[in-house]
Amino acid sequence: MRHLLDEAEKIVCAVIFLAMTALGFVNVVVRYLTSYSFAATQELLLDGFLLITIFGAAIAARRGEHLAVTLVTDLLPAAGRRVAVAISAALSVLLLALSAWYTLDLVQNQYRSGVTSSGMQIPEWYVSVGLPIGFTLIAVRLVQAGFAEWRQPGGVPDDGKGI
């Protein structure tokens, strides 16, 4: 069970990617054979891209592979880098918490108003519910990576590029 929790975002991304690939393939075959296409294909693929982006960001956060500009922190001593990492992580978690909060409000609003998708006519909140979950997961993975980085000697890996 622990393995499933540790790899949750990878599993979600793999399932979404597999479904998107199958849907795109089936749509191309049907369009080729019948000159018609599935009306909801584009909508489903866009929703899949949105969710795979959010959950993919959680994978990057867990691995500590988010884009970073380290010009200033590379010039700092180990203690300064440690403080910079802590401030950066705290601000990132705050931003993600706010994103989760506002997307949860979006989901509640979509649920209450009964908004449906244009192509499939299903409730919009079915897809949107993945957003606050994804933002929360990114924040959790960012905290996990931050603690792992904090425990390293000097607070951050020393790649020898600093002064």
DRENPA-3360 file (N, C-alpha, C; in nm, 2 decimals, always signed):
BEGIN
1 = MRHLLDEA = +0.08/-0.12/+0.00/+0.00/+0.00/+0.00/+0.09/+0.13/+0.00 ~ +0.20/+0.12/+0.07/+0.29/+0.23/+0.08/+0.34/+0.27/-0.06 ~ +0.37/+0.16/-0.13/+0.43/+0.19/-0.27/+0.32/+0.26/-0.36 ~ +0.20/+0.22/-0.34/+0.09/+0.29/-0.42/+0.08/+0.44/-0.38 ~ +0.09/+0.47/-0.26/+0.09/+0.61/-0.21/+0.21/+0.69/-0.26 ~ +0.33/+0.62/-0.26/+0.45/+0.69/-0.30/+0.45/+0.71/-0.45 ~ +0.38/+0.63/-0.52/+0.39/+0.64/-0.67/+0.25/+0.68/-0.73 ~ +0.16/+0.74/-0.65/+0.03/+0.77/-0.69/+0.02/+0.86/-0.81;
9 = EKIVCAVI = +0.10/+0.96/-0.82/+0.10/+1.05/-0.93/+0.15/+0.99/-1.06 ~ +0.25/+0.90/-1.04/+0.30/+0.83/-1.16/+0.19/+0.73/-1.22 ~ +0.12/+0.67/-1.13/+0.01/+0.58/-1.17/-0.10/+0.66/-1.24 ~ -0.14/+0.77/-1.18/-0.24/+0.86/-1.24/-0.20/+0.90/-1.38 ~ -0.08/+0.95/-1.39/-0.03/+1.00/-1.52/-0.02/+0.89/-1.62 ~ +0.02/+0.77/-1.58/+0.03/+0.66/-1.67/-0.11/+0.62/-1.72 ~ -0.21/+0.62/-1.63/-0.35/+0.58/-1.67/-0.41/+0.69/-1.77 ~ -0.39/+0.81/-1.73/-0.44/+0.92/-1.82/-0.37/+0.92/-1.96;
17 = FLAMTALG = -0.24/+0.90/-1.96/-0.17/+0.90/-2.08/-0.21/+0.78/-2.17 ~ -0.23/+0.66/-2.11/-0.27/+0.54/-2.18/-0.41/+0.57/-2.24 ~ -0.50/+0.63/-2.16/-0.64/+0.66/-2.21/-0.64/+0.76/-2.32 ~ -0.55/+0.86/-2.31/-0.54/+0.96/-2.41/-0.49/+0.90/-2.54 ~ -0.39/+0.82/-2.53/-0.33/+0.75/-2.65/-0.44/+0.66/-2.72 ~ -0.51/+0.58/-2.64/-0.61/+0.49/-2.70/-0.72/+0.57/-2.76 ~ -0.76/+0.68/-2.69/-0.87/+0.76/-2.75/-0.83/+0.83/-2.88 ~ -0.71/+0.88/-2.88/-0.66/+0.95/-3.01/-0.65/+0.85/-3.12;
25 = FVNVVVRY = -0.60/+0.73/-3.09/-0.58/+0.62/-3.19/-0.72/+0.58/-3.25 ~ -0.81/+0.55/-3.15/-0.95/+0.51/-3.20/-1.01/+0.62/-3.28 ~ -0.99/+0.74/-3.24/-1.05/+0.85/-3.32/-1.00/+0.86/-3.46 ~ -0.87/+0.84/-3.47/-0.80/+0.85/-3.61/-0.85/+0.73/-3.69 ~ -0.86/+0.61/-3.63/-0.91/+0.49/-3.71/-1.06/+0.51/-3.75 ~ -1.14/+0.56/-3.66/-1.28/+0.58/-3.70/-1.29/+0.69/-3.80 ~ -1.22/+0.80/-3.79/-1.22/+0.91/-3.89/-1.18/+0.86/-4.02 ~ -1.07/+0.77/-4.03/-1.02/+0.72/-4.15/-1.12/+0.63/-4.22;
33 = LTSYSFAA = -1.19/+0.54/-4.14/-1.28/+0.44/-4.20/-1.41/+0.50/-4.23 ~ -1.46/+0.60/-4.16/-1.60/+0.65/-4.17/-1.61/+0.80/-4.21 ~ -1.50/+0.87/-4.21/-1.50/+1.02/-4.23/-1.58/+1.09/-4.13 ~ -1.60/+1.03/-4.01/-1.66/+1.10/-3.90/-1.56/+1.08/-3.78 ~ -1.57/+1.17/-3.68/-1.49/+1.16/-3.57/-1.58/+1.17/-3.44 ~ -1.52/+1.13/-3.33/-1.59/+1.14/-3.20/-1.60/+1.29/-3.16 ~ -1.71/+1.34/-3.13/-1.73/+1.48/-3.10/-1.66/+1.52/-2.98 ~ -1.65/+1.43/-2.88/-1.59/+1.47/-2.75/-1.44/+1.44/-2.74;
41 = TQELLLDG = -1.38/+1.40/-2.85/-1.24/+1.36/-2.84/-1.15/+1.48/-2.80 ~ -1.17/+1.59/-2.86/-1.09/+1.71/-2.83/-1.11/+1.75/-2.69 ~ -1.23/+1.75/-2.64/-1.26/+1.79/-2.50/-1.19/+1.69/-2.40 ~ -1.20/+1.56/-2.43/-1.14/+1.46/-2.34/-0.99/+1.48/-2.34 ~ -0.93/+1.50/-2.46/-0.78/+1.51/-2.47/-0.73/+1.64/-2.40 ~ -0.81/+1.75/-2.41/-0.77/+1.87/-2.34/-0.78/+1.85/-2.18 ~ -0.88/+1.78/-2.14/-0.90/+1.76/-2.00/-0.78/+1.67/-1.95 ~ -0.75/+1.57/-2.03/-0.64/+1.48/-2.00/-0.50/+1.55/-1.99;
49 = FLLITIFG = -0.48/+1.65/-2.08/-0.36/+1.73/-2.08/-0.35/+1.81/-1.95 ~ -0.46/+1.87/-1.92/-0.47/+1.95/-1.79/-0.43/+1.87/-1.67 ~ -0.49/+1.75/-1.66/-0.47/+1.66/-1.54/-0.33/+1.60/-1.54 ~ -0.28/+1.57/-1.66/-0.15/+1.51/-1.67/-0.04/+1.61/-1.64 ~ -0.07/+1.74/-1.67/+0.03/+1.85/-1.63/+0.03/+1.87/-1.48 ~ -0.08/+1.87/-1.42/-0.09/+1.89/-1.27/-0.02/+1.77/-1.20 ~ -0.05/+1.65/-1.24/+0.01/+1.53/-1.17/+0.15/+1.51/-1.21 ~ +0.19/+1.55/-1.33/+0.33/+1.55/-1.37/+0.41/+1.65/-1.29;
57 = AAIAARRG = +0.35/+1.76/-1.25/+0.42/+1.86/-1.17/+0.45/+1.80/-1.03 ~ +0.36/+1.72/-0.98/+0.38/+1.65/-0.85/+0.49/+1.55/-0.86 ~ +0.51/+1.49/-0.98/+0.63/+1.40/-0.99/+0.75/+1.48/-0.99 ~ +0.76/+1.59/-1.06/+0.88/+1.68/-1.06/+0.91/+1.73/-0.92 ~ +0.80/+1.77/-0.85/+0.82/+1.82/-0.71/+0.88/+1.71/-0.62 ~ +0.84/+1.59/-0.63/+0.89/+1.48/-0.55/+1.03/+1.46/-0.58 ~ +1.07/+1.47/-0.71/+1.21/+1.44/-0.75/+1.30/+1.57/-0.73 ~ +1.24/+1.68/-0.70/+1.32/+1.80/-0.69/+1.37/+1.85/-0.82;
65 = EHLAVTLV = +1.29/+1.83/-0.93/+1.33/+1.86/-1.06/+1.26/+1.98/-1.12 ~ +1.20/+2.06/-1.04/+1.13/+2.18/-1.09/+1.24/+2.28/-1.14 ~ +1.20/+2.36/-1.24/+1.29/+2.46/-1.29/+1.33/+2.56/-1.18 ~ +1.46/+2.58/-1.17/+1.50/+2.67/-1.06/+1.61/+2.76/-1.11 ~ +1.61/+2.89/-1.07/+1.72/+2.98/-1.10/+1.80/+2.99/-0.98 ~ +1.92/+2.94/-0.98/+2.01/+2.93/-0.86/+2.12/+3.03/-0.87 ~ +2.12/+3.13/-0.95/+2.23/+3.23/-0.96/+2.26/+3.28/-0.82 ~ +2.16/+3.33/-0.74/+2.19/+3.39/-0.61/+2.23/+3.28/-0.51;
73 = TDLLPAAG = +2.15/+3.18/-0.51/+2.17/+3.08/-0.40/+2.31/+3.01/-0.42 ~ +2.36/+2.99/-0.54/+2.49/+2.93/-0.56/+2.60/+3.02/-0.50 ~ +2.58/+3.15/-0.49/+2.68/+3.23/-0.43/+2.67/+3.24/-0.28 ~ +2.57/+3.18/-0.22/+2.55/+3.18/-0.07/+2.63/+3.07/-0.01 ~ +2.67/+3.09/+0.12/+2.73/+2.98/+0.19/+2.62/+2.88/+0.23 ~ +2.66/+2.76/+0.28/+2.56/+2.65/+0.30/+2.44/+2.69/+0.39 ~ +2.47/+2.77/+0.49/+2.36/+2.82/+0.58/+2.27/+2.91/+0.51 ~ +2.32/+2.99/+0.43/+2.23/+3.08/+0.35/+2.15/+3.01/+0.25;
81 = RRVAVAIS = +2.21/+2.91/+0.18/+2.13/+2.83/+0.09/+2.02/+2.75/+0.16 ~ +2.05/+2.71/+0.28/+1.95/+2.64/+0.36/+1.83/+2.73/+0.39 ~ +1.85/+2.85/+0.43/+1.75/+2.95/+0.45/+1.67/+2.98/+0.32 ~ +1.74/+3.00/+0.21/+1.68/+3.02/+0.09/+1.59/+2.91/+0.04 ~ +1.63/+2.79/+0.06/+1.55/+2.67/+0.03/+1.43/+2.67/+0.12 ~ +1.44/+2.70/+0.24/+1.32/+2.70/+0.33/+1.22/+2.81/+0.29 ~ +1.27/+2.93/+0.26/+1.18/+3.03/+0.22/+1.11/+3.00/+0.09 ~ +1.19/+2.95/+0.00/+1.14/+2.91/-0.13/+1.03/+2.80/-0.12;
89 = AALSVLLL = +1.06/+2.70/-0.04/+0.96/+2.59/-0.02/+0.83/+2.65/+0.05 ~ +0.85/+2.74/+0.15/+0.73/+2.79/+0.22/+0.65/+2.87/+0.13 ~ +0.71/+2.96/+0.04/+0.63/+3.04/-0.05/+0.56/+2.95/-0.16 ~ +0.63/+2.85/-0.20/+0.57/+2.75/-0.30/+0.45/+2.68/-0.24 ~ +0.47/+2.63/-0.12/+0.35/+2.56/-0.05/+0.24/+2.66/-0.03 ~ +0.27/+2.78/+0.00/+0.16/+2.88/+0.02/+0.09/+2.90/-0.11 ~ +0.16/+2.92/-0.22/+0.10/+2.94/-0.35/+0.01/+2.81/-0.39 ~ +0.07/+2.70/-0.37/-0.01/+2.57/-0.40/-0.13/+2.56/-0.31;
97 = ALSAWYTL = -0.12/+2.60/-0.18/-0.24/+2.59/-0.10/-0.35/+2.68/-0.14 ~ -0.31/+2.80/-0.18/-0.40/+2.90/-0.24/-0.47/+2.85/-0.37 ~ -0.38/+2.79/-0.45/-0.43/+2.73/-0.58/-0.53/+2.62/-0.55 ~ -0.50/+2.53/-0.45/-0.59/+2.42/-0.42/-0.72/+2.48/-0.36 ~ -0.71/+2.58/-0.28/-0.83/+2.65/-0.22/-0.92/+2.71/-0.32 ~ -0.86/+2.78/-0.42/-0.95/+2.85/-0.52/-1.00/+2.75/-0.62 ~ -0.93/+2.64/-0.65/-0.98/+2.54/-0.74/-1.09/+2.46/-0.67 ~ -1.08/+2.44/-0.54/-1.19/+2.37/-0.47/-1.31/+2.46/-0.47;
105 = DLVQNQYR = -1.30/+2.59/-0.46/-1.41/+2.68/-0.47/-1.47/+2.67/-0.61 ~ -1.38/+2.66/-0.71/-1.43/+2.64/-0.85/-1.51/+2.52/-0.87 ~ -1.47/+2.41/-0.81/-1.54/+2.28/-0.82/-1.67/+2.29/-0.75 ~ -1.67/+2.35/-0.63/-1.80/+2.37/-0.56/-1.90/+2.46/-0.64 ~ -1.85/+2.56/-0.70/-1.93/+2.65/-0.78/-1.99/+2.57/-0.90 ~ -1.90/+2.49/-0.97/-1.95/+2.42/-1.08/-2.05/+2.31/-1.04 ~ -2.03/+2.25/-0.92/-2.13/+2.15/-0.87/-2.26/+2.22/-0.85 ~ -2.26/+2.33/-0.77/-2.38/+2.40/-0.74/-2.46/+2.45/-0.86;
113 = SGVTSSGM = -2.38/+2.51/-0.96/-2.45/+2.57/-1.07/-2.49/+2.47/-1.18 ~ -2.43/+2.34/-1.17/-2.47/+2.24/-1.27/-2.41/+2.26/-1.41 ~ -2.30/+2.33/-1.42/-2.23/+2.36/-1.55/-2.19/+2.23/-1.61 ~ -2.22/+2.21/-1.74/-2.18/+2.09/-1.81/-2.09/+2.12/-1.92 ~ -2.01/+2.02/-1.97/-1.92/+2.04/-2.07/-1.99/+2.06/-2.21 ~ -1.93/+2.12/-2.30/-1.99/+2.15/-2.43/-2.01/+2.03/-2.51 ~ -1.91/+1.94/-2.52/-1.91/+1.83/-2.61/-1.98/+1.71/-2.55 ~ -1.96/+1.67/-2.43/-2.01/+1.55/-2.37/-2.14/+1.57/-2.29;
121 = QIPEWYVS = -2.16/+1.70/-2.25/-2.27/+1.73/-2.16/-2.27/+1.66/-2.03 ~ -2.15/+1.65/-1.97/-2.13/+1.59/-1.84/-2.09/+1.71/-1.75 ~ -2.12/+1.69/-1.62/-2.08/+1.80/-1.53/-1.93/+1.83/-1.53 ~ -1.90/+1.96/-1.54/-1.76/+2.01/-1.55/-1.68/+1.97/-1.43 ~ -1.74/+1.96/-1.31/-1.67/+1.93/-1.19/-1.61/+1.79/-1.19 ~ -1.65/+1.71/-1.28/-1.59/+1.57/-1.29/-1.44/+1.58/-1.31 ~ -1.40/+1.67/-1.40/-1.26/+1.69/-1.44/-1.20/+1.79/-1.34 ~ -1.27/+1.89/-1.31/-1.21/+2.00/-1.22/-1.17/+1.95/-1.08;
129 = VGLPIGFT = -1.23/+1.84/-1.04/-1.21/+1.79/-0.90/-1.06/+1.74/-0.89 ~ -1.00/+1.71/-1.00/-0.86/+1.67/-1.00/-0.76/+1.78/-0.97 ~ -0.81/+1.91/-1.00/-0.72/+2.02/-0.98/-0.68/+2.05/-0.83 ~ -0.78/+2.06/-0.74/-0.74/+2.08/-0.60/-0.66/+1.96/-0.54 ~ -0.70/+1.84/-0.59/-0.63/+1.72/-0.55/-0.48/+1.73/-0.60 ~ -0.47/+1.76/-0.72/-0.33/+1.77/-0.78/-0.25/+1.88/-0.71 ~ -0.31/+2.00/-0.69/-0.23/+2.10/-0.62/-0.19/+2.06/-0.48 ~ -0.28/+2.00/-0.41/-0.25/+1.95/-0.28/-0.13/+1.84/-0.28;
137 = LIAVRLVQ = -0.14/+1.75/-0.38/-0.04/+1.65/-0.39/+0.10/+1.72/-0.43 ~ +0.10/+1.82/-0.51/+0.22/+1.89/-0.54/+0.28/+1.95/-0.42 ~ +0.20/+2.01/-0.33/+0.25/+2.07/-0.21/+0.30/+1.96/-0.12 ~ +0.24/+1.85/-0.10/+0.29/+1.74/-0.02/+0.42/+1.69/-0.07 ~ +0.43/+1.67/-0.20/+0.56/+1.62/-0.26/+0.67/+1.73/-0.25 ~ +0.63/+1.85/-0.26/+0.73/+1.96/-0.24/+0.78/+1.96/-0.10 ~ +0.70/+1.94/+0.00/+0.74/+1.94/+0.14/+0.83/+1.81/+0.16 ~ +0.79/+1.70/+0.11/+0.87/+1.58/+0.12/+1.01/+1.60/+0.06;
145 = AGFAEWRQ = +1.02/+1.66/-0.06/+1.15/+1.69/-0.12/+1.23/+1.79/-0.04 ~ +1.16/+1.89/+0.01/+1.22/+1.99/+0.09/+1.29/+1.94/+0.22 ~ +1.22/+1.84/+0.29/+1.27/+1.78/+0.41/+1.39/+1.69/+0.37 ~ +1.38/+1.62/+0.26/+1.50/+1.54/+0.21/+1.62/+1.63/+0.18 ~ +1.59/+1.74/+0.12/+1.70/+1.83/+0.08/+1.76/+1.90/+0.21 ~ +1.67/+1.93/+0.31/+1.72/+1.99/+0.43/+1.81/+1.90/+0.51 ~ +1.78/+1.77/+0.51/+1.86/+1.67/+0.58/+2.00/+1.65/+0.53 ~ +2.02/+1.69/+0.40/+2.15/+1.67/+0.34/+2.26/+1.77/+0.41;
153 = PGGVPDDG = +2.38/+1.73/+0.42/+2.48/+1.81/+0.47/+2.49/+1.95/+0.40 ~ +2.48/+2.06/+0.47/+2.48/+2.19/+0.40/+2.35/+2.23/+0.35 ~ +2.25/+2.15/+0.37/+2.11/+2.19/+0.33/+2.07/+2.17/+0.19 ~ +2.17/+2.17/+0.10/+2.14/+2.15/-0.04/+2.26/+2.08/-0.10 ~ +2.25/+2.00/-0.21/+2.36/+1.93/-0.26/+2.47/+2.03/-0.31 ~ +2.59/+2.00/-0.28/+2.70/+2.09/-0.33/+2.75/+2.03/-0.46 ~ +2.73/+2.10/-0.57/+2.78/+2.05/-0.70/+2.91/+2.11/-0.74 ~ +2.97/+2.19/-0.64/+3.10/+2.25/-0.67/+3.09/+2.37/-0.76;
161 = KGI = +2.97/+2.42/-0.80/+2.96/+2.54/-0.89/+2.96/+2.67/-0.81 ~ +2.94/+2.66/-0.68/+2.94/+2.79/-0.60/+3.08/+2.83/-0.57 ~ +3.09/+2.94/-0.50/+3.23/+2.99/-0.47/+3.30/+2.90/-0.37;
% end
